[in-house]
Amino acid sequence: SVRTISPEEAEREGQLILLVDDNPVNLDVISRQLTSLGFACEVEANGVAALRAWQTGRFALVLTDCHMPEMDGYELTYAIRDSERVSAGPRTPIIAVTASALQAEHDKCIEAGMDDYITKPVVGKDLKRLVDKWMSGTISMEVDEAGCEEKIVAGAVDPEALKSMFGDDPATIREILSAFKLHAAETFVETLDAIDNETAEGVKQAAHKLKSSAKTIGAYELGDVCEALEVAGLEEDWDTIRKLGSGLTSLRLSVFDYIDSVV
């Protein structure tokens, strides 16, 4: 069974979700799904109220409907991304909850600055996969058959990667992760600067530097994105570079949050 986590606990742990939908049935169903999966959320019925809530800085992730009165999900995303650019603050992962299965709708979500999307009716396992993917350190408390609680930390870094090399040596693993974070912080800046300046060679070189070290520490998703960026830089494929680059900041936060939880 999954332990229920309160919004207050989730906020303290940096795991609180903002759920936005003008349909009260959708709000009720999806909020119940999140609770049953071990997550905590607060709800808003339109984009204007959601933007005010997001500005409090309490939320780690936004799940939003696309089509709403007053301010729709796309406008909400534009407003959040503009605010993040002005404040140079961290990037909040935004997942669209869309009734459309059309690729054009999904493309529109990504172009608006959203990180991912899920189609209604929302399937629980798909919802869990996406929240785990975009919110590193997501905590579900599962009780095993012996009645012991086991903390499961989701996905940005595979903890077994370094253990397979160094065994159960937490001091060494902490040193390696700390060193990676220092290296990666510089390289992320280089990568994003190269994208902003439209320097394909710079994108290729920076992504190459980050690729192998990311995979070494078990940050496989980051490593795969860097590998794709390296190829796109070589081919000067700016559509792919921009698409991959738009999710790079949230991926960095996920990896760094994991490292901070260990170090």
C-alpha positions in Angstrom: 0.0 0.0 0.0 1.1 3.6 -0.6 1.4 6.0 2.3 -0.7 9.2 1.9 1.5 12.3 2.0 0.0 15.7 3.0 0.5 18.8 0.9 2.5 20.3 3.8 4.9 17.3 3.9 5.1 17.4 0.1 5.9 21.1 0.1 8.7 20.6 2.7 10.2 17.9 0.5 9.9 19.9 -2.7 7.3 17.5 -4.1 4.0 19.5 -4.2 2.1 19.3 -7.4 -0.2 22.1 -8.8 -3.1 20.5 -10.7 -5.1 22.9 -13.0 -8.4 22.1 -14.8 -11.7 23.9 -15.2 -13.6 20.6 -15.1 -14.4 19.7 -11.5 -14.8 16.0 -12.3 -11.4 15.9 -13.9 -9.9 17.8 -10.9 -11.5 15.3 -8.5 -10.5 12.2 -10.5 -6.9 13.2 -11.2 -6.3 14.5 -7.7 -7.5 11.2 -6.3 -5.2 9.3 -8.7 -2.3 11.4 -7.5 -3.1 10.7 -3.9 -3.5 6.9 -4.6 0.0 7.0 -6.2 1.6 8.6 -3.1 1.7 12.2 -4.4 0.2 15.4 -3.0 -1.4 18.2 -5.0 -3.4 21.4 -4.7 -5.9 22.3 -7.3 -6.9 25.4 -9.2 -9.8 25.8 -11.7 -8.3 28.3 -14.2 -5.0 29.6 -15.4 -5.2 33.0 -13.7 -5.6 31.4 -10.3 -2.9 28.8 -11.1 -0.4 31.5 -12.1 -1.0 33.3 -8.7 -0.5 29.9 -6.9 2.6 29.1 -8.9 4.1 32.5 -8.0 4.2 31.5 -4.3 7.1 29.2 -5.2 5.5 26.2 -3.4 5.1 23.9 -6.3 7.6 21.4 -7.8 5.5 20.5 -10.9 2.5 21.7 -12.8 -0.2 19.5 -14.4 -2.5 21.6 -16.5 -5.4 21.2 -18.8 -4.9 22.9 -22.2 -8.3 24.5 -22.8 -9.7 26.7 -20.1 -11.5 30.0 -19.9 -9.7 33.2 -18.8 -6.2 31.8 -19.3 -5.7 28.4 -21.0 -2.8 26.0 -20.3 -0.7 27.4 -23.2 -1.0 30.9 -21.9 -0.3 29.7 -18.3 2.9 28.1 -19.6 4.0 31.2 -21.5 3.4 33.3 -18.4 5.4 30.9 -16.2 8.3 30.6 -18.7 8.4 34.4 -19.1 8.5 34.8 -15.3 11.3 32.2 -15.0 13.4 34.0 -17.6 13.0 37.4 -15.9 13.8 36.1 -12.5 16.4 33.6 -13.7 14.8 31.2 -11.3 14.5 27.4 -11.6 12.4 25.9 -14.4 9.2 24.2 -13.2 8.3 21.0 -15.1 4.9 21.5 -16.8 2.9 18.5 -18.0 -0.2 19.0 -20.2 -3.3 17.0 -19.6 -5.0 17.0 -23.0 -8.1 15.4 -24.3 -6.6 15.2 -27.8 -4.6 12.3 -29.1 -3.6 14.3 -32.2 0.1 14.9 -32.7 -0.5 18.5 -33.7 -1.9 19.1 -30.2 1.1 17.4 -28.6 3.5 19.5 -30.7 1.7 22.6 -29.7 2.2 21.7 -26.0 6.0 21.3 -26.5 6.2 24.5 -28.5 4.4 26.5 -25.8 7.2 25.5 -23.4 5.6 22.4 -21.7 7.9 19.5 -21.0 5.5 16.6 -21.6 1.9 15.6 -22.0 -0.6 12.9 -21.0 -3.9 12.1 -22.7 -7.3 11.9 -21.0 -8.7 9.7 -19.7 -5.5 9.6 -17.5 -4.2 6.1 -16.8 -2.6 5.8 -13.3 0.6 4.0 -14.4 1.2 6.6 -17.1 0.6 9.4 -14.7 3.1 7.9 -12.2 5.7 7.4 -14.9 5.5 11.0 -16.0 5.5 12.5 -12.5 8.5 10.3 -11.6 10.2 11.3 -14.8 9.9 15.1 -14.3 10.0 15.4 -10.5 13.2 13.8 -9.2 13.3 12.6 -5.7 9.5 11.8 -5.8 8.8 9.9 -2.6 6.3 7.1 -2.4 6.3 5.2 0.8 5.4 1.6 0.0 4.9 -1.0 2.8 6.4 -4.4 2.0 5.0 -7.8 3.1 7.0 -7.6 6.4 5.3 -4.2 7.1 8.5 -2.2 6.7 8.4 1.1 4.9 10.7 1.4 1.9 11.6 4.8 0.5 11.8 4.8 -3.3 13.5 7.7 -5.0 12.5 8.1 -8.6 14.5 8.3 -11.6 17.0 11.0 -12.5 20.0 9.0 -11.4 20.3 5.2 -11.1 21.9 4.6 -7.7 23.1 1.2 -8.8 25.4 2.6 -11.4 28.2 3.7 -9.1 27.5 0.9 -6.6 28.2 -1.6 -9.3 31.7 0.0 -9.7 32.6 0.9 -6.1 30.3 -1.4 -4.0 28.7 0.0 -0.9 31.2 2.8 -0.4 29.0 5.9 0.3 31.9 8.2 0.9 33.5 7.5 -2.5 30.1 7.8 -4.2 29.4 11.1 -2.6 32.8 12.4 -3.7 32.1 11.4 -7.3 28.6 12.9 -7.4 29.9 16.1 -5.9 32.7 16.3 -8.5 30.2 15.6 -11.3 27.9 18.3 -10.1 30.7 20.9 -10.2 31.7 19.7 -13.7 28.1 19.6 -15.0 27.2 23.0 -13.7 29.8 24.6 -15.9 29.0 22.4 -18.9 25.3 23.1 -18.7 26.0 26.8 -18.9 28.3 26.2 -21.9 25.6 24.1 -23.6 22.7 26.6 -23.0 25.0 29.5 -24.1 25.9 27.7 -27.3 22.1 27.1 -28.0 21.3 30.8 -27.3 24.1 31.9 -29.5 23.3 29.4 -32.2 26.7 27.9 -32.2 26.3 24.3 -33.4 29.9 23.4 -32.8 29.7 24.7 -29.3 26.5 22.6 -28.7 28.3 19.5 -30.0 31.4 20.0 -27.9 29.6 20.8 -24.6 27.1 18.0 -25.0 30.0 15.6 -25.7 31.7 16.6 -22.5 28.6 16.0 -20.4 27.4 12.8 -22.1 29.9 10.3 -20.9 30.1 11.6 -17.3 26.3 11.6 -17.0 26.1 8.0 -18.1 28.9 7.1 -15.8 27.1 8.3 -12.7 23.9 6.7 -13.8 22.1 9.8 -15.2 21.1 7.9 -18.2 18.3 10.1 -19.5 20.6 13.2 -19.3 23.3 11.1 -21.1 20.9 10.2 -23.9 19.8 13.8 -24.3 23.4 14.9 -24.5 24.2 12.2 -27.0 21.3 13.4 -29.2 22.4 17.0 -28.8 25.9 16.1 -29.9 24.6 14.5 -33.1 22.2 17.4 -33.7 25.1 19.8 -33.2 27.2 17.9 -35.7 24.4 18.0 -38.2 23.4 21.6 -37.4 19.9 20.4 -36.8 18.5 23.4 -34.9 14.9 22.1 -34.6 16.2 19.1 -32.7 18.7 21.2 -30.7 16.0 23.7 -29.6 13.6 20.9 -28.7 16.1 19.0 -26.6 17.5 22.2 -25.1 14.1 23.3 -23.9 14.0 20.4 -21.4 17.6 20.5 -20.4 17.2 22.9 -17.4 14.5 20.7 -15.7 16.6 17.6 -16.4 19.6 19.4 -14.7 17.5 20.2 -11.7 16.3 16.6 -11.4 19.9 15.3 -11.5 21.2 17.9 -9.1 18.3 17.4 -6.7 19.1 13.7 -6.6 22.8 14.5 -5.9 21.9 17.0 -3.2 19.8 14.3 -1.5 22.7 11.9 -1.4 25.6 14.3 -0.8 
